Amino acid sequence: MISLTDLPALNATLNSLSAALLAVGHQFIKRNNMKVHRACMISAFTVSFVFLVSYVVYHANVGSVPFAGRGWIRPVYYSILLSHATLAAGIVPLSIITLLRGLRGDFRRHRRIARWTYPIWVYVSVTGVLVYLLLYKVFPGS
């Protein structure tokens, strides 16, 4: 059984998996393999959705977790966190629109928005892992 204390590590794992699926899916579309690209992107979206549910459950129960790092790392951490949180809020509708356009076969409009969605989504996934590492592993609170 997964406990609340397991959720941050699970969330980081889900973010890592999402980033990997996005990167693999991107490589497959560059090779014109639409079938595998589609499977990777649907999987990345599903993993990200599970992450979002787990993240909300965790923070609804635990609240905000203070950053324990001191010195030069504090502004670095908060810069990463601010960009991560801002872009994470935007990637939700962006990823939905991108996915729907692809699933509906509106490939011209899908490609146009995916050029923005892909790098933002990868950034949010990777910085999510970085925030986890800094908050829970490198500078854990008391």
Phi and psi in radians as a Rosetta constraint file:
Dihedral C 1 N 2 CA 2 C 2 CIRCULARHARMONIC -1.510 0.35
Dihedral N 2 CA 2 C 2 N 3 CIRCULARHARMONIC 2.307 0.35
Dihedral C 2 N 3 CA 3 C 3 CIRCULARHARMONIC -1.790 0.35
Dihedral N 3 CA 3 C 3 N 4 CIRCULARHARMONIC 2.964 0.35
Dihedral C 3 N 4 CA 4 C 4 CIRCULARHARMONIC -0.982 0.35
Dihedral N 4 CA 4 C 4 N 5 CIRCULARHARMONIC -0.661 0.35
Dihedral C 4 N 5 CA 5 C 5 CIRCULARHARMONIC -1.195 0.35
Dihedral N 5 CA 5 C 5 N 6 CIRCULARHARMONIC -0.299 0.35
Dihedral C 5 N 6 CA 6 C 6 CIRCULARHARMONIC -1.455 0.35
Dihedral N 6 CA 6 C 6 N 7 CIRCULARHARMONIC -0.306 0.35
Dihedral C 6 N 7 CA 7 C 7 CIRCULARHARMONIC -1.141 0.35
Dihedral N 7 CA 7 C 7 N 8 CIRCULARHARMONIC -0.691 0.35
Dihedral C 7 N 8 CA 8 C 8 CIRCULARHARMONIC -1.027 0.35
Dihedral N 8 CA 8 C 8 N 9 CIRCULARHARMONIC -0.732 0.35
Dihedral C 8 N 9 CA 9 C 9 CIRCULARHARMONIC -1.166 0.35
Dihedral N 9 CA 9 C 9 N 10 CIRCULARHARMONIC -0.702 0.35
Dihedral C 9 N 10 CA 10 C 10 CIRCULARHARMONIC -1.064 0.35
Dihedral N 10 CA 10 C 10 N 11 CIRCULARHARMONIC -0.767 0.35
Dihedral C 10 N 11 CA 11 C 11 CIRCULARHARMONIC -1.087 0.35
Dihedral N 11 CA 11 C 11 N 12 CIRCULARHARMONIC -0.719 0.35
Dihedral C 11 N 12 CA 12 C 12 CIRCULARHARMONIC -1.129 0.35
Dihedral N 12 CA 12 C 12 N 13 CIRCULARHARMONIC -0.682 0.35
Dihedral C 12 N 13 CA 13 C 13 CIRCULARHARMONIC -1.108 0.35
Dihedral N 13 CA 13 C 13 N 14 CIRCULARHARMONIC -0.766 0.35
Dihedral C 13 N 14 CA 14 C 14 CIRCULARHARMONIC -1.117 0.35
Dihedral N 14 CA 14 C 14 N 15 CIRCULARHARMONIC -0.701 0.35
Dihedral C 14 N 15 CA 15 C 15 CIRCULARHARMONIC -1.092 0.35
Dihedral N 15 CA 15 C 15 N 16 CIRCULARHARMONIC -0.743 0.35
Dihedral C 15 N 16 CA 16 C 16 CIRCULARHARMONIC -1.086 0.35
Dihedral N 16 CA 16 C 16 N 17 CIRCULARHARMONIC -0.772 0.35
Dihedral C 16 N 17 CA 17 C 17 CIRCULARHARMONIC -1.118 0.35
Dihedral N 17 CA 17 C 17 N 18 CIRCULARHARMONIC -0.714 0.35
Dihedral C 17 N 18 CA 18 C 18 CIRCULARHARMONIC -1.058 0.35
Dihedral N 18 CA 18 C 18 N 19 CIRCULARHARMONIC -0.817 0.35
Dihedral C 18 N 19 CA 19 C 19 CIRCULARHARMONIC -1.054 0.35
Dihedral N 19 CA 19 C 19 N 20 CIRCULARHARMONIC -0.737 0.35
Dihedral C 19 N 20 CA 20 C 20 CIRCULARHARMONIC -1.128 0.35
Dihedral N 20 CA 20 C 20 N 21 CIRCULARHARMONIC -0.772 0.35
Dihedral C 20 N 21 CA 21 C 21 CIRCULARHARMONIC -1.105 0.35
Dihedral N 21 CA 21 C 21 N 22 CIRCULARHARMONIC -0.698 0.35
Dihedral C 21 N 22 CA 22 C 22 CIRCULARHARMONIC -1.082 0.35
Dihedral N 22 CA 22 C 22 N 23 CIRCULARHARMONIC -0.815 0.35
Dihedral C 22 N 23 CA 23 C 23 CIRCULARHARMONIC -1.112 0.35
Dihedral N 23 CA 23 C 23 N 24 CIRCULARHARMONIC -0.763 0.35
Dihedral C 23 N 24 CA 24 C 24 CIRCULARHARMONIC -1.150 0.35
Dihedral N 24 CA 24 C 24 N 25 CIRCULARHARMONIC -0.774 0.35
Dihedral C 24 N 25 CA 25 C 25 CIRCULARHARMONIC -1.055 0.35
Dihedral N 25 CA 25 C 25 N 26 CIRCULARHARMONIC -0.671 0.35
Dihedral C 25 N 26 CA 26 C 26 CIRCULARHARMONIC -1.109 0.35
Dihedral N 26 CA 26 C 26 N 27 CIRCULARHARMONIC -0.719 0.35
Dihedral C 26 N 27 CA 27 C 27 CIRCULARHARMONIC -1.132 0.35
Dihedral N 27 CA 27 C 27 N 28 CIRCULARHARMONIC -0.660 0.35
Dihedral C 27 N 28 CA 28 C 28 CIRCULARHARMONIC -1.212 0.35
Dihedral N 28 CA 28 C 28 N 29 CIRCULARHARMONIC -0.625 0.35
Dihedral C 28 N 29 CA 29 C 29 CIRCULARHARMONIC -1.253 0.35
Dihedral N 29 CA 29 C 29 N 30 CIRCULARHARMONIC -0.543 0.35
Dihedral C 29 N 30 CA 30 C 30 CIRCULARHARMONIC -1.134 0.35
Dihedral N 30 CA 30 C 30 N 31 CIRCULARHARMONIC -0.439 0.35
Dihedral C 30 N 31 CA 31 C 31 CIRCULARHARMONIC -1.683 0.35
Dihedral N 31 CA 31 C 31 N 32 CIRCULARHARMONIC 0.194 0.35
Dihedral C 31 N 32 CA 32 C 32 CIRCULARHARMONIC 1.090 0.35
Dihedral N 32 CA 32 C 32 N 33 CIRCULARHARMONIC 0.477 0.35
Dihedral C 32 N 33 CA 33 C 33 CIRCULARHARMONIC -1.726 0.35
Dihedral N 33 CA 33 C 33 N 34 CIRCULARHARMONIC 1.449 0.35
Dihedral C 33 N 34 CA 34 C 34 CIRCULARHARMONIC -1.158 0.35
Dihedral N 34 CA 34 C 34 N 35 CIRCULARHARMONIC -0.587 0.35
Dihedral C 34 N 35 CA 35 C 35 CIRCULARHARMONIC -1.114 0.35
Dihedral N 35 CA 35 C 35 N 36 CIRCULARHARMONIC -0.834 0.35
Dihedral C 35 N 36 CA 36 C 36 CIRCULARHARMONIC -1.274 0.35
Dihedral N 36 CA 36 C 36 N 37 CIRCULARHARMONIC -0.639 0.35
Dihedral C 36 N 37 CA 37 C 37 CIRCULARHARMONIC -0.988 0.35
Dihedral N 37 CA 37 C 37 N 38 CIRCULARHARMONIC -0.843 0.35
Dihedral C 37 N 38 CA 38 C 38 CIRCULARHARMONIC -1.043 0.35
Dihedral N 38 CA 38 C 38 N 39 CIRCULARHARMONIC -0.805 0.35
Dihedral C 38 N 39 CA 39 C 39 CIRCULARHARMONIC -1.076 0.35
Dihedral N 39 CA 39 C 39 N 40 CIRCULARHARMONIC -0.731 0.35
Dihedral C 39 N 40 CA 40 C 40 CIRCULARHARMONIC -1.136 0.35
Dihedral N 40 CA 40 C 40 N 41 CIRCULARHARMONIC -0.740 0.35
Dihedral C 40 N 41 CA 41 C 41 CIRCULARHARMONIC -1.257 0.35
Dihedral N 41 CA 41 C 41 N 42 CIRCULARHARMONIC -0.671 0.35
Dihedral C 41 N 42 CA 42 C 42 CIRCULARHARMONIC -1.123 0.35
Dihedral N 42 CA 42 C 42 N 43 CIRCULARHARMONIC -0.687 0.35
Dihedral C 42 N 43 CA 43 C 43 CIRCULARHARMONIC -1.144 0.35
Dihedral N 43 CA 43 C 43 N 44 CIRCULARHARMONIC -0.749 0.35
Dihedral C 43 N 44 CA 44 C 44 CIRCULARHARMONIC -1.071 0.35
Dihedral N 44 CA 44 C 44 N 45 CIRCULARHARMONIC -0.732 0.35
Dihedral C 44 N 45 CA 45 C 45 CIRCULARHARMONIC -1.122 0.35
Dihedral N 45 CA 45 C 45 N 46 CIRCULARHARMONIC -0.757 0.35
Dihedral C 45 N 46 CA 46 C 46 CIRCULARHARMONIC -1.108 0.35
Dihedral N 46 CA 46 C 46 N 47 CIRCULARHARMONIC -0.799 0.35
Dihedral C 46 N 47 CA 47 C 47 CIRCULARHARMONIC -1.072 0.35
Dihedral N 47 CA 47 C 47 N 48 CIRCULARHARMONIC -0.735 0.35
Dihedral C 47 N 48 CA 48 C 48 CIRCULARHARMONIC -1.150 0.35
Dihedral N 48 CA 48 C 48 N 49 CIRCULARHARMONIC -0.616 0.35
Dihedral C 48 N 49 CA 49 C 49 CIRCULARHARMONIC -1.155 0.35
Dihedral N 49 CA 49 C 49 N 50 CIRCULARHARMONIC -0.775 0.35
Dihedral C 49 N 50 CA 50 C 50 CIRCULARHARMONIC -1.070 0.35
Dihedral N 50 CA 50 C 50 N 51 CIRCULARHARMONIC -0.727 0.35
Dihedral C 50 N 51 CA 51 C 51 CIRCULARHARMONIC -0.976 0.35
Dihedral N 51 CA 51 C 51 N 52 CIRCULARHARMONIC -0.864 0.35
Dihedral C 51 N 52 CA 52 C 52 CIRCULARHARMONIC -1.043 0.35
Dihedral N 52 CA 52 C 52 N 53 CIRCULARHARMONIC -0.739 0.35
Dihedral C 52 N 53 CA 53 C 53 CIRCULARHARMONIC -1.090 0.35
Dihedral N 53 CA 53 C 53 N 54 CIRCULARHARMONIC -0.829 0.35
Dihedral C 53 N 54 CA 54 C 54 CIRCULARHARMONIC -1.095 0.35
Dihedral N 54 CA 54 C 54 N 55 CIRCULARHARMONIC -0.721 0.35
Dihedral C 54 N 55 CA 55 C 55 CIRCULARHARMONIC -1.077 0.35
Dihedral N 55 CA 55 C 55 N 56 CIRCULARHARMONIC -0.802 0.35
Dihedral C 55 N 56 CA 56 C 56 CIRCULARHARMONIC -1.135 0.35
Dihedral N 56 CA 56 C 56 N 57 CIRCULARHARMONIC -0.762 0.35
Dihedral C 56 N 57 CA 57 C 57 CIRCULARHARMONIC -1.034 0.35
Dihedral N 57 CA 57 C 57 N 58 CIRCULARHARMONIC -0.820 0.35
Dihedral C 57 N 58 CA 58 C 58 CIRCULARHARMONIC -1.059 0.35
Dihedral N 58 CA 58 C 58 N 59 CIRCULARHARMONIC -0.919 0.35
Dihedral C 58 N 59 CA 59 C 59 CIRCULARHARMONIC -1.297 0.35
Dihedral N 59 CA 59 C 59 N 60 CIRCULARHARMONIC -0.402 0.35
Dihedral C 59 N 60 CA 60 C 60 CIRCULARHARMONIC -1.192 0.35
Dihedral N 60 CA 60 C 60 N 61 CIRCULARHARMONIC -0.513 0.35
Dihedral C 60 N 61 CA 61 C 61 CIRCULARHARMONIC -1.651 0.35
Dihedral N 61 CA 61 C 61 N 62 CIRCULARHARMONIC -0.578 0.35
Dihedral C 61 N 62 CA 62 C 62 CIRCULARHARMONIC -1.790 0.35
Dihedral N 62 CA 62 C 62 N 63 CIRCULARHARMONIC -0.533 0.35
Dihedral C 62 N 63 CA 63 C 63 CIRCULARHARMONIC 1.458 0.35
Dihedral N 63 CA 63 C 63 N 64 CIRCULARHARMONIC -2.746 0.35
Dihedral C 63 N 64 CA 64 C 64 CIRCULARHARMONIC -1.402 0.35
Dihedral N 64 CA 64 C 64 N 65 CIRCULARHARMONIC 2.473 0.35
Dihedral C 64 N 65 CA 65 C 65 CIRCULARHARMONIC -1.863 0.35
Dihedral N 65 CA 65 C 65 N 66 CIRCULARHARMONIC 2.070 0.35
Dihedral C 65 N 66 CA 66 C 66 CIRCULARHARMONIC -1.245 0.35
Dihedral N 66 CA 66 C 66 N 67 CIRCULARHARMONIC 2.544 0.35
Dihedral C 66 N 67 CA 67 C 67 CIRCULARHARMONIC -1.445 0.35
Dihedral N 67 CA 67 C 67 N 68 CIRCULARHARMONIC 2.235 0.35
Dihedral C 67 N 68 CA 68 C 68 CIRCULARHARMONIC -1.660 0.35
Dihedral N 68 CA 68 C 68 N 69 CIRCULARHARMONIC -0.123 0.35
Dihedral C 68 N 69 CA 69 C 69 CIRCULARHARMONIC -1.154 0.35
Dihedral N 69 CA 69 C 69 N 70 CIRCULARHARMONIC 2.603 0.35
Dihedral C 69 N 70 CA 70 C 70 CIRCULARHARMONIC -2.194 0.35
Dihedral N 70 CA 70 C 70 N 71 CIRCULARHARMONIC 2.766 0.35
Dihedral C 70 N 71 CA 71 C 71 CIRCULARHARMONIC 1.422 0.35
Dihedral N 71 CA 71 C 71 N 72 CIRCULARHARMONIC -2.544 0.35
Dihedral C 71 N 72 CA 72 C 72 CIRCULARHARMONIC -1.058 0.35
Dihedral N 72 CA 72 C 72 N 73 CIRCULARHARMONIC -0.435 0.35
Dihedral C 72 N 73 CA 73 C 73 CIRCULARHARMONIC -1.256 0.35
Dihedral N 73 CA 73 C 73 N 74 CIRCULARHARMONIC -0.449 0.35
Dihedral C 73 N 74 CA 74 C 74 CIRCULARHARMONIC -1.033 0.35
Dihedral N 74 CA 74 C 74 N 75 CIRCULARHARMONIC -0.932 0.35
Dihedral C 74 N 75 CA 75 C 75 CIRCULARHARMONIC -1.137 0.35
Dihedral N 75 CA 75 C 75 N 76 CIRCULARHARMONIC -0.539 0.35
Dihedral C 75 N 76 CA 76 C 76 CIRCULARHARMONIC -1.126 0.35
Dihedral N 76 CA 76 C 76 N 77 CIRCULARHARMONIC -0.873 0.35
Dihedral C 76 N 77 CA 77 C 77 CIRCULARHARMONIC -1.020 0.35
Dihedral N 77 CA 77 C 77 N 78 CIRCULARHARMONIC -0.847 0.35
Dihedral C 77 N 78 CA 78 C 78 CIRCULARHARMONIC -1.206 0.35
Dihedral N 78 CA 78 C 78 N 79 CIRCULARHARMONIC -0.500 0.35
Dihedral C 78 N 79 CA 79 C 79 CIRCULARHARMONIC -1.162 0.35
Dihedral N 79 CA 79 C 79 N 80 CIRCULARHARMONIC -0.779 0.35
Dihedral C 79 N 80 CA 80 C 80 CIRCULARHARMONIC -1.108 0.35
Dihedral N 80 CA 80 C 80 N 81 CIRCULARHARMONIC -0.801 0.35
Dihedral C 80 N 81 CA 81 C 81 CIRCULARHARMONIC -1.077 0.35
Dihedral N 81 CA 81 C 81 N 82 CIRCULARHARMONIC -0.761 0.35
Dihedral C 81 N 82 CA 82 C 82 CIRCULARHARMONIC -1.105 0.35
Dihedral N 82 CA 82 C 82 N 83 CIRCULARHARMONIC -0.823 0.35
Dihedral C 82 N 83 CA 83 C 83 CIRCULARHARMONIC -1.151 0.35
Dihedral N 83 CA 83 C 83 N 84 CIRCULARHARMONIC -0.692 0.35
Dihedral C 83 N 84 CA 84 C 84 CIRCULARHARMONIC -1.061 0.35
Dihedral N 84 CA 84 C 84 N 85 CIRCULARHARMONIC -0.890 0.35
Dihedral C 84 N 85 CA 85 C 85 CIRCULARHARMONIC -1.132 0.35
Dihedral N 85 CA 85 C 85 N 86 CIRCULARHARMONIC -0.724 0.35
Dihedral C 85 N 86 CA 86 C 86 CIRCULARHARMONIC -1.097 0.35
Dihedral N 86 CA 86 C 86 N 87 CIRCULARHARMONIC -0.855 0.35
Dihedral C 86 N 87 CA 87 C 87 CIRCULARHARMONIC -1.242 0.35
Dihedral N 87 CA 87 C 87 N 88 CIRCULARHARMONIC -0.533 0.35
Dihedral C 87 N 88 CA 88 C 88 CIRCULARHARMONIC -1.102 0.35
Dihedral N 88 CA 88 C 88 N 89 CIRCULARHARMONIC -0.679 0.35
Dihedral C 88 N 89 CA 89 C 89 CIRCULARHARMONIC -1.121 0.35
Dihedral N 89 CA 89 C 89 N 90 CIRCULARHARMONIC -0.662 0.35
Dihedral C 89 N 90 CA 90 C 90 CIRCULARHARMONIC -1.353 0.35
Dihedral N 90 CA 90 C 90 N 91 CIRCULARHARMONIC -0.452 0.35
Dihedral C 90 N 91 CA 91 C 91 CIRCULARHARMONIC -1.285 0.35
Dihedral N 91 CA 91 C 91 N 92 CIRCULARHARMONIC -0.383 0.35
Dihedral C 91 N 92 CA 92 C 92 CIRCULARHARMONIC -1.062 0.35
Dihedral N 92 CA 92 C 92 N 93 CIRCULARHARMONIC -1.049 0.35
Dihedral C 92 N 93 CA 93 C 93 CIRCULARHARMONIC -1.162 0.35
Dihedral N 93 CA 93 C 93 N 94 CIRCULARHARMONIC -0.610 0.35
Dihedral C 93 N 94 CA 94 C 94 CIRCULARHARMONIC -1.077 0.35
Dihedral N 94 CA 94 C 94 N 95 CIRCULARHARMONIC -0.765 0.35
Dihedral C 94 N 95 CA 95 C 95 CIRCULARHARMONIC -1.202 0.35
Dihedral N 95 CA 95 C 95 N 96 CIRCULARHARMONIC -0.641 0.35
Dihedral C 95 N 96 CA 96 C 96 CIRCULARHARMONIC -1.109 0.35
Dihedral N 96 CA 96 C 96 N 97 CIRCULARHARMONIC -0.829 0.35
Dihedral C 96 N 97 CA 97 C 97 CIRCULARHARMONIC -1.077 0.35
Dihedral N 97 CA 97 C 97 N 98 CIRCULARHARMONIC -0.782 0.35
Dihedral C 97 N 98 CA 98 C 98 CIRCULARHARMONIC -1.082 0.35
Dihedral N 98 CA 98 C 98 N 99 CIRCULARHARMONIC -0.809 0.35
Dihedral C 98 N 99 CA 99 C 99 CIRCULARHARMONIC -1.083 0.35
Dihedral N 99 CA 99 C 99 N 100 CIRCULARHARMONIC -0.822 0.35
Dihedral C 99 N 100 CA 100 C 100 CIRCULARHARMONIC -1.084 0.35
Dihedral N 100 CA 100 C 100 N 101 CIRCULARHARMONIC -0.714 0.35
Dihedral C 100 N 101 CA 101 C 101 CIRCULARHARMONIC -1.096 0.35
Dihedral N 101 CA 101 C 101 N 102 CIRCULARHARMONIC -0.696 0.35
Dihedral C 101 N 102 CA 102 C 102 CIRCULARHARMONIC -1.168 0.35
Dihedral N 102 CA 102 C 102 N 103 CIRCULARHARMONIC -0.775 0.35
Dihedral C 102 N 103 CA 103 C 103 CIRCULARHARMONIC -1.155 0.35
Dihedral N 103 CA 103 C 103 N 104 CIRCULARHARMONIC -0.548 0.35
Dihedral C 103 N 104 CA 104 C 104 CIRCULARHARMONIC -1.443 0.35
Dihedral N 104 CA 104 C 104 N 105 CIRCULARHARMONIC -0.096 0.35
Dihedral C 104 N 105 CA 105 C 105 CIRCULARHARMONIC 1.424 0.35
Dihedral N 105 CA 105 C 105 N 106 CIRCULARHARMONIC 0.244 0.35
Dihedral C 105 N 106 CA 106 C 106 CIRCULARHARMONIC -1.519 0.35
Dihedral N 106 CA 106 C 106 N 107 CIRCULARHARMONIC 1.212 0.35
Dihedral C 106 N 107 CA 107 C 107 CIRCULARHARMONIC -1.210 0.35
Dihedral N 107 CA 107 C 107 N 108 CIRCULARHARMONIC -0.539 0.35
Dihedral C 107 N 108 CA 108 C 108 CIRCULARHARMONIC -1.111 0.35
Dihedral N 108 CA 108 C 108 N 109 CIRCULARHARMONIC -0.866 0.35
Dihedral C 108 N 109 CA 109 C 109 CIRCULARHARMONIC -1.255 0.35
Dihedral N 109 CA 109 C 109 N 110 CIRCULARHARMONIC -0.553 0.35
Dihedral C 109 N 110 CA 110 C 110 CIRCULARHARMONIC -1.083 0.35
Dihedral N 110 CA 110 C 110 N 111 CIRCULARHARMONIC -0.849 0.35
Dihedral C 110 N 111 CA 111 C 111 CIRCULARHARMONIC -1.083 0.35
Dihedral N 111 CA 111 C 111 N 112 CIRCULARHARMONIC -0.710 0.35
Dihedral C 111 N 112 CA 112 C 112 CIRCULARHARMONIC -1.074 0.35
Dihedral N 112 CA 112 C 112 N 113 CIRCULARHARMONIC -0.738 0.35
Dihedral C 112 N 113 CA 113 C 113 CIRCULARHARMONIC -1.453 0.35
Dihedral N 113 CA 113 C 113 N 114 CIRCULARHARMONIC -0.521 0.35
Dihedral C 113 N 114 CA 114 C 114 CIRCULARHARMONIC -1.121 0.35
Dihedral N 114 CA 114 C 114 N 115 CIRCULARHARMONIC -0.471 0.35
Dihedral C 114 N 115 CA 115 C 115 CIRCULARHARMONIC -1.074 0.35
Dihedral N 115 CA 115 C 115 N 116 CIRCULARHARMONIC -0.475 0.35
Dihedral C 115 N 116 CA 116 C 116 CIRCULARHARMONIC -1.630 0.35
Dihedral N 116 CA 116 C 116 N 117 CIRCULARHARMONIC -0.738 0.35
Dihedral C 116 N 117 CA 117 C 117 CIRCULARHARMONIC -1.085 0.35
Dihedral N 117 CA 117 C 117 N 118 CIRCULARHARMONIC -0.823 0.35
Dihedral C 117 N 118 CA 118 C 118 CIRCULARHARMONIC -0.987 0.35
Dihedral N 118 CA 118 C 118 N 119 CIRCULARHARMONIC -0.983 0.35
Dihedral C 118 N 119 CA 119 C 119 CIRCULARHARMONIC -1.154 0.35
Dihedral N 119 CA 119 C 119 N 120 CIRCULARHARMONIC -0.592 0.35
Dihedral C 119 N 120 CA 120 C 120 CIRCULARHARMONIC -1.169 0.35
Dihedral N 120 CA 120 C 120 N 121 CIRCULARHARMONIC -0.773 0.35
Dihedral C 120 N 121 CA 121 C 121 CIRCULARHARMONIC -1.116 0.35
Dihedral N 121 CA 121 C 121 N 122 CIRCULARHARMONIC -0.749 0.35
Dihedral C 121 N 122 CA 122 C 122 CIRCULARHARMONIC -1.095 0.35
Dihedral N 122 CA 122 C 122 N 123 CIRCULARHARMONIC -0.778 0.35
Dihedral C 122 N 123 CA 123 C 123 CIRCULARHARMONIC -1.039 0.35
Dihedral N 123 CA 123 C 123 N 124 CIRCULARHARMONIC -0.802 0.35
Dihedral C 123 N 124 CA 124 C 124 CIRCULARHARMONIC -1.093 0.35
Dihedral N 124 CA 124 C 124 N 125 CIRCULARHARMONIC -0.736 0.35
Dihedral C 124 N 125 CA 125 C 125 CIRCULARHARMONIC -1.140 0.35
Dihedral N 125 CA 125 C 125 N 126 CIRCULARHARMONIC -0.802 0.35
Dihedral C 125 N 126 CA 126 C 126 CIRCULARHARMONIC -1.201 0.35
Dihedral N 126 CA 126 C 126 N 127 CIRCULARHARMONIC -0.770 0.35
Dihedral C 126 N 127 CA 127 C 127 CIRCULARHARMONIC -1.208 0.35
Dihedral N 127 CA 127 C 127 N 128 CIRCULARHARMONIC -0.456 0.35
Dihedral C 127 N 128 CA 128 C 128 CIRCULARHARMONIC -1.075 0.35
Dihedral N 128 CA 128 C 128 N 129 CIRCULARHARMONIC -0.725 0.35
Dihedral C 128 N 129 CA 129 C 129 CIRCULARHARMONIC -1.166 0.35
Dihedral N 129 CA 129 C 129 N 130 CIRCULARHARMONIC -0.726 0.35
Dihedral C 129 N 130 CA 130 C 130 CIRCULARHARMONIC -1.100 0.35
Dihedral N 130 CA 130 C 130 N 131 CIRCULARHARMONIC -0.743 0.35
Dihedral C 130 N 131 CA 131 C 131 CIRCULARHARMONIC -1.060 0.35
Dihedral N 131 CA 131 C 131 N 132 CIRCULARHARMONIC -0.785 0.35
Dihedral C 131 N 132 CA 132 C 132 CIRCULARHARMONIC -0.999 0.35
Dihedral N 132 CA 132 C 132 N 133 CIRCULARHARMONIC -0.860 0.35
Dihedral C 132 N 133 CA 133 C 133 CIRCULARHARMONIC -1.067 0.35
Dihedral N 133 CA 133 C 133 N 134 CIRCULARHARMONIC -0.787 0.35
Dihedral C 133 N 134 CA 134 C 134 CIRCULARHARMONIC -1.167 0.35
Dihedral N 134 CA 134 C 134 N 135 CIRCULARHARMONIC -0.708 0.35
Dihedral C 134 N 135 CA 135 C 135 CIRCULARHARMONIC -1.356 0.35
Dihedral N 135 CA 135 C 135 N 136 CIRCULARHARMONIC -0.688 0.35
Dihedral C 135 N 136 CA 136 C 136 CIRCULARHARMONIC -1.899 0.35
Dihedral N 136 CA 136 C 136 N 137 CIRCULARHARMONIC -0.377 0.35
Dihedral C 136 N 137 CA 137 C 137 CIRCULARHARMONIC -1.971 0.35
Dihedral N 137 CA 137 C 137 N 138 CIRCULARHARMONIC -0.870 0.35
Dihedral C 137 N 138 CA 138 C 138 CIRCULARHARMONIC -1.369 0.35
Dihedral N 138 CA 138 C 138 N 139 CIRCULARHARMONIC -0.740 0.35
Dihedral C 138 N 139 CA 139 C 139 CIRCULARHARMONIC -2.244 0.35
Dihedral N 139 CA 139 C 139 N 140 CIRCULARHARMONIC 1.086 0.35
Dihedral C 139 N 140 CA 140 C 140 CIRCULARHARMONIC -1.169 0.35
Dihedral N 140 CA 140 C 140 N 141 CIRCULARHARMONIC 2.545 0.35
Dihedral C 140 N 141 CA 141 C 141 CIRCULARHARMONIC -1.283 0.35
Dihedral N 141 CA 141 C 141 N 142 CIRCULARHARMONIC 3.112 0.35
